[in-house]
C-alpha cells in the first residue's frame, strides 16, 4: 500500500491511430499525472531512463528476427502448395520458371535469416555484445520478409491480393517491423558505427608500395622503418610517394605516423607549415587535422617529375606520344 500522504491521481489512456497489421489491437499512449510509483520499481538510477531503454534494443531486435522467421515460413507454406495445385495454361504454376525463381529467393531469405537469428541468439546466451549482429539480422530479416511477401503475392496473382490468404496481412505486419524496434535506417547507422569500432583491424587501408621493376603499386607485408624525427621535406616525400600508390586519396594521420615516431603536436606543426607554403591540402574534422594530400607544387618539390612517370620496360619510349 502507498502511504496515505502520497498523491493518488490516476493515469489515463490517450487513443492514437491504429497500426497496420495489428487489427483489433488497441493502440494508445499512457498518460501519468501525479501517479505514485515506489522507488523499488525504478529501473536504474534517476536520469538513466534513456540508457535503460536502449539497453534492451539488441534483445528486442533479436526477438523481432525470430518472429519474422515464422512469417517467412508461413509465406512458403501458402505459396508452394498453392502453385502445386493452381493450373494455368495446362500446367501447375509452380512449373513456370519465373515463379520458381521467386520461390527460390523466398527459401534463400528464410535460410539466411535463420542462420543470422540463431547465431545472434547464441552470442547473446554467451553474454557477448550483439549490437552488430542484432542490427544486421533485423536489417536482413525485416527487409527480407517484406520482399518475400511481395514475391508471394506476385506468384499467387489475384488470389494473393485477397484476405482469404494471409499474404497481405503478413505484408502489413512486415512493414511494421521495418520501423518498430528501430528503423532500417537506424539499424544501418548502428551497423556502420559499431563496425568501425569492432572491425578496426579489418578495415585498415591495405599497405602497398611501388614495385621497383614493375613501377606499379603492389601489396606489401612489411611496415616501413619509422624515423625518429620528422621534418617538412621528409613528410612531403612520404605524401608524394603515397600519391603514386593511392592517386586521388588523402593520407590519414595514422598512415603518416607509420613512417614517423612523432607526437600529435609535432605532426600538426609540420603539416601546418606545409599548408602555409601551399605544398599540401589538409582536411579537418571536429578533432582537428584528419587528412593530408600533396598539391602539385608539393609533388614537384618532393621529387623530379620523372619520378612520377612510368612506362613498362617492353614499351619503346620513342613510340609513345
N, C-alpha and C positions, 0 to 999 in steps of 0.2 A: 504494500500500500504506500502511496505517496504521502508525505507529511501534509497535514491539512492547510498549512500556510502556503503551499505551492499553488500557483495559478492553475486552474483546471479548465482552460478553454479547450475546445475540441478542434480536431482537424477537419478539413473539408476536401472535397474532390472537385476539380475543375475538368470538365469534359473537353477533350480536344478531338480533332478529326481522326477517324478510323484509319487503320493502316491496311494497305492491300495485302492479301494473303492471310489476313487474320480476321476472317469473317466471324461475327458473333462473339468477338473478344473485346471487352470494353477497354478503351484507351483513354487515359486521363492523367492529370497531374495531382499529386497530393500536396495540399497547402497546409502548413503547420503554423499556427499563430499562438504563441504563449503556451505551447504544449510542453509539459514537464517530462523530461527523459532522465532516468537515473544515470549518474556518472559511470556506473558499471557497464552500461550499454554503449558507451562511446568507443568507437573503433580508432585506435591510435591515440595520438595526442592532439590537443586543440590546435587547429590550423593545419592539420595533416590530412584534411579531407581529400584534397586532390591526389596526394600521394597514395592514399589508401585505395581510392577508386582506380587509379592507374595500375596499381599492383595486381589487380585481378583481370586486367585486359588479356594478358597472354593465355591465361586459363580459359577465359570466356571464348577467345578466338579458337582455341583448340576444340572446345565443345561444339562450337558452330561448325567446324570442319567435320566432326563426327556426324552431326545432324545432316549435313549436306550429302554425306555418303549414302544415307538412306534414300534421299531423293533421287540421286543418280541411279541407284539400283531400281527404284520404283519406275523411273522412266523406261529403263530397259525391259522391265517386267511387263510393261504395257506395249512397247513398240515392237519387240521381237515377235511375240505370239501374234500380234495384230497383223504384221506383214507376212507371217507364215500362212495366214488364213484369208487375207484380203486378196482377191483375184482381180486383176485388171489386164486387159489385152490378152486374156487367155492364160495368164500365169500369175503366181503369187508375187506380190510387190517386193518381197524380200529378194527376188531374183534380179531386180534392177540394180545395176552396179552403183548408181548414184545413192540409192538407199543403203546399200552395203557399206559404202564409204562413210556415210553419216553414222551408221551403227558402229562401225569400227572406231570412229572418233569418240563416240559415247563410251565405248568399252575402255578405250585408252585413257580417257579422262578419269574414269572410275578407278582404274587400277593405279594410276599415278597418284590420284588423290588419296587412295587408301594407304599407299606407302608413306606419303607425306604425313598423314594424320597419325598413323600408328607410330611412326618414328618420333614425331613431336611428343606424343603422349609418353613414349618410352623415356625420352630425355627428361620430361617433367617428373616421372617417377624416380629418376636418378638424382633429382634435385639440381639439374643443370639450368642455366639461363636459356630459355627457349624464345627469347624475343625475336631472333631472326627466323627461327623455324616456324613459330606460330603465325607470324605475319606472312611468310612465304606460303604456308599451307592455306591460310584463309584467302589470300590473293588468288592462288591457283584454283582452289576448290570452288569458291563463290563465283568467279568468272567462268569456271568450267561448267558448273551446274546450270548457269544461265545459258551458255552456249548449247549445252545438251538439251535443255528444254525447248529451245528454238529448233534444234535439229529434229527432235522427236515430233514436234507439231508439224514440221515440214514433211517428214516421212509419212505421217498418218493423214496428211491432207486435210480435207474438210472435217473429218471426224476428230482430228486433233484440236480443232477450234471449239469444239463443244464441251460443256461441263460434264458430259457423260463420262469422259475420261479425265484423269487428274492432271493432265499435262499443263493446262492453263493455270491451275491452282499452284502447281509446283513452280511454274514460271514466275508467278506473282510473289510467292514467298522467297524464291531465289533472289529476286531483285531486292527484297527487304534485306537479305543478308549481305548484299553488296554494300550496304550502308550501315546496318546495325553492327555493333561491336567494333566499329572502325571502318571508315570508307576505304575503297580500293586505293584512293589517292593517299590516305593516311598510312595505309599499310606499305605502300611503295616508299613513302618518305621514311618510315621507320626502318625498312629493309636497307635502304641506301645508307642511312646514317649509322645503323648498327653494324653493317658490313664494313664500313670504313674504319670502325674501331676493332672489330673482331678479326678481320681479314687483312690487317695492315701488311703483314709479310707477303701474302699472296698478291696484293695489289700494288706492290712496288714496281717502279719502272724497270724493265729488263735492261741490264747493263750491256752496252755494245761499244765496240771500238772500230776504228777504220783499219781494215786489213792492209798490211804493208804492201803486198803484191797485188791484191785484187782492187784495192782502193775503194772498197765499199764497206758499209757497216756490217759487222758480223757479231754474233753473241760472244760474250766474254765472261768467264767464270771468276777470274782473279780481280780483286779490288785494286785500285790504284794505290801507290805508295803515298801516304799522307805527308805533306810538308809541314814542318814546324811553324813556318812563318807564312804570311800572306801579304802580297803587295798588289798594286794595280796591274802591273804587267803580267804577273803570274795568273791572276784571276781572269784577266781579259783573254789570255791564251786558252784557258780552260773553257770559257764561254764560246770562243771561236771554234775550238775543236768540237764542242757539243753541236755547233751549227752544222758541221759536216755529218755528225752522227744522227742528229734529230732535227733536220731542217724544218723551220717554221715553228718550233717549240721553244718555250722558255725553260730555263733550269730552275729547279726549286732550291730552297736553302739546303735541304737535305742532300741534294745532288752535289752542290758546291762543297759542302762540308766533308764529302767523301775524299776530296783532294787536299783539304787543309785542316790541320788541327787548330781550330780557331774558335774563339767565343763569339757570341751573337753580336756584341757591341763592335768588335773589330771588323766583323764581316759587314755590318751596316756601314761602318766608316768607309771602307774601301768601295763598296757599291755606290754610295752617295758621291764619292769623289769621281768615279767613272761616269755617273749620270750627269754630273755638273759639266763634264767635258764633252757630253754628247756621244759617249762611246758605248753606253748601254741604255736599254729601256727597262724600267722597273715597274712591276705590278704589285700593288699594295692591297692588303686586306685589313681587317679590323685590328690585327696584331702588329701590322707594320709591313715591311718589305717581304713579299712572299716569293716572287719570281723575278728572274732577270734574263735578259737576252741581249746579245751584242748587236749594235747597229752596224750598218755597212761601213761607217767610218771606223767603228771598233774592230770589225773584221780585217780591214785593210791595215790598221795599226798593229794588230796582233801578228799577222803573217803576210808574206808577199801574196799577191793574187794567184800566182801559180800553185800555191798550196791548196787552193780550193778547186782546181781543175782536175779532171780525171778522164783518161782515155784508156781502154783496155790495151794491153801490150800487143794484141794481134791486129789492132787497127792502125793503119798507116796515117799518121797525123797530117801529112800533106794533102790527104784526100778529104779532110774534114773541113767543111765550110764554116 
